[in-house]
Amino acid sequence: MIIGGHQAFMNFVGPDSIPGIERLRDCVAQMNKICKCQKHKRGVKNEQCNSFYINLVKTVMPSMVNYLKTKTTDNNIIFYHNGVHEILNVKLR
């Protein structure tokens, strides 16, 4: 399974409670409230959300293998930043 960025990650975990996810949820909610016509402001918020996402993936996901196993039957999950920069590859099986 491939998670391409913070929005895909939010869709993947849904409403589940994960340590440290509230900062990312708040950031994504704030970003979604910014009009798409405000490209610069939206871009800045997107980068902030990406930073929260990268930190969360690097610090929390390695210890959550059992949780991740419940979310997919795939053998591994690869977390990417912006769909191209690999952050973490978690082996599940």
C-alpha atoms as a printed R data frame, in Angstrom:
   type eleno elety resid chain resno       x      y      z
1  ATOM     1    CA   MET     A     1   0.000  0.000  0.000
2  ATOM     2    CA   ILE     A     2   1.169  3.497 -0.779
3  ATOM     3    CA   ILE     A     3   0.177  6.605  1.164
4  ATOM     4    CA   GLY     A     4   1.122  9.569 -1.011
5  ATOM     5    CA   GLY     A     5   0.739 12.490  1.377
6  ATOM     6    CA   HIS     A     6  -1.073 14.005  4.310
7  ATOM     7    CA   GLN     A     7  -4.517 13.989  2.690
8  ATOM     8    CA   ALA     A     8  -4.235 10.293  1.756
9  ATOM     9    CA   PHE     A     9  -3.021  9.582  5.288
10 ATOM    10    CA   MET     A    10  -6.043 11.365  6.775
11 ATOM    11    CA   ASN     A    11  -8.355  9.328  4.526
12 ATOM    12    CA   PHE     A    12  -6.524  6.140  5.547
13 ATOM    13    CA   VAL     A    13  -6.811  6.618  9.316
14 ATOM    14    CA   GLY     A    14 -10.252  8.239  9.200
15 ATOM    15    CA   PRO     A    15 -11.570  9.095 12.645
16 ATOM    16    CA   ASP     A    16  -9.184  6.702 14.430
17 ATOM    17    CA   SER     A    17  -7.298  8.018 17.417
18 ATOM    18    CA   ILE     A    18  -3.537  8.048 16.856
19 ATOM    19    CA   PRO     A    19  -1.016  9.733 19.148
20 ATOM    20    CA   GLY     A    20  -0.174 13.175 17.813
21 ATOM    21    CA   ILE     A    21  -2.723 13.216 14.987
22 ATOM    22    CA   GLU     A    22  -4.768 16.129 16.310
23 ATOM    23    CA   ARG     A    23  -2.227 18.711 15.130
24 ATOM    24    CA   LEU     A    24  -2.412 17.257 11.626
25 ATOM    25    CA   ARG     A    25  -6.220 17.060 11.690
26 ATOM    26    CA   ASP     A    26  -6.455 20.693 12.805
27 ATOM    27    CA   CYS     A    27  -3.985 21.784 10.136
28 ATOM    28    CA   VAL     A    28  -5.836 19.983  7.339
29 ATOM    29    CA   ALA     A    29  -9.167 21.402  8.551
30 ATOM    30    CA   GLN     A    30  -7.700 24.922  8.529
31 ATOM    31    CA   MET     A    31  -6.198 24.386  5.082
32 ATOM    32    CA   ASN     A    32  -9.529 23.195  3.706
33 ATOM    33    CA   LYS     A    33 -11.155 26.427  4.936
34 ATOM    34    CA   ILE     A    34  -8.744 28.569  2.923
35 ATOM    35    CA   CYS     A    35 -10.161 29.571 -0.433
36 ATOM    36    CA   LYS     A    36  -8.397 27.958 -3.376
37 ATOM    37    CA   CYS     A    37  -8.077 31.458 -4.820
38 ATOM    38    CA   GLN     A    38  -5.583 32.256 -2.018
39 ATOM    39    CA   LYS     A    39  -2.844 30.082 -3.476
40 ATOM    40    CA   HIS     A    40   0.042 31.459 -1.428
41 ATOM    41    CA   LYS     A    41  -1.764 31.220  1.912
42 ATOM    42    CA   ARG     A    42  -3.029 27.745  1.039
43 ATOM    43    CA   GLY     A    43   0.469 26.678 -0.047
44 ATOM    44    CA   VAL     A    44   1.993 27.837  3.233
45 ATOM    45    CA   LYS     A    45  -0.632 25.916  5.209
46 ATOM    46    CA   ASN     A    46  -0.088 22.857  3.004
47 ATOM    47    CA   GLU     A    47   3.631 22.908  3.814
48 ATOM    48    CA   GLN     A    48   2.839 23.190  7.512
49 ATOM    49    CA   CYS     A    49   0.514 20.170  7.234
50 ATOM    50    CA   ASN     A    50   3.229 18.283  5.354
51 ATOM    51    CA   SER     A    51   5.669 18.972  8.199
52 ATOM    52    CA   PHE     A    52   3.198 17.625 10.770
53 ATOM    53    CA   TYR     A    53   2.543 14.578  8.560
54 ATOM    54    CA   ILE     A    54   6.239 13.787  8.045
55 ATOM    55    CA   ASN     A    55   6.940 14.113 11.760
56 ATOM    56    CA   LEU     A    56   3.975 11.899 12.639
57 ATOM    57    CA   VAL     A    57   5.006  9.219 10.155
58 ATOM    58    CA   LYS     A    58   8.634  9.189 11.300
59 ATOM    59    CA   THR     A    59   7.941  9.212 15.035
60 ATOM    60    CA   VAL     A    60   4.644  7.381 15.542
61 ATOM    61    CA   MET     A    61   4.020  4.955 12.689
62 ATOM    62    CA   PRO     A    62   7.026  2.654 13.307
63 ATOM    63    CA   SER     A    63   5.546  1.704 16.687
64 ATOM    64    CA   MET     A    64   2.028  1.192 15.326
65 ATOM    65    CA   VAL     A    65   2.559 -1.915 13.184
66 ATOM    66    CA   ASN     A    66  -0.282 -3.811 14.886
67 ATOM    67    CA   TYR     A    67  -2.679 -0.939 14.205
68 ATOM    68    CA   LEU     A    68  -1.549 -0.705 10.587
69 ATOM    69    CA   LYS     A    69  -2.105 -4.445 10.128
70 ATOM    70    CA   THR     A    70  -5.783 -3.903 10.972
71 ATOM    71    CA   LYS     A    71  -6.108 -1.285  8.229
72 ATOM    72    CA   THR     A    72  -4.778 -3.289  5.263
73 ATOM    73    CA   THR     A    73  -3.938 -6.796  4.126
74 ATOM    74    CA   ASP     A    74  -0.919 -5.544  2.174
75 ATOM    75    CA   ASN     A    75   2.569 -6.704  3.137
76 ATOM    76    CA   ASN     A    76   3.863 -3.205  3.690
77 ATOM    77    CA   ILE     A    77   2.907  0.452  3.708
78 ATOM    78    CA   ILE     A    78   5.108  3.040  2.076
79 ATOM    79    CA   PHE     A    79   4.557  6.601  3.247
80 ATOM    80    CA   TYR     A    80   5.504  9.336  0.788
81 ATOM    81    CA   HIS     A    81   5.693 13.114  0.936
82 ATOM    82    CA   ASN     A    82   4.014 14.766 -2.067
83 ATOM    83    CA   GLY     A    83   3.700 11.362 -3.691
84 ATOM    84    CA   VAL     A    84   7.371 11.101 -4.666
85 ATOM    85    CA   HIS     A    85   9.656 11.437 -1.637
86 ATOM    86    CA   GLU     A    86   9.664  8.281  0.477
87 ATOM    87    CA   ILE     A    87   9.458  8.914  4.207
88 ATOM    88    CA   LEU     A    88   9.027  5.430  5.655
89 ATOM    89    CA   ASN     A    89   8.456  1.857  4.532
90 ATOM    90    CA   VAL     A    90   6.741 -0.233  7.221
91 ATOM    91    CA   LYS     A    91   6.824 -4.002  6.792
92 ATOM    92    CA   LEU     A    92   3.578 -5.537  8.081
93 ATOM    93    CA   ARG     A    93   3.949 -9.238  7.263
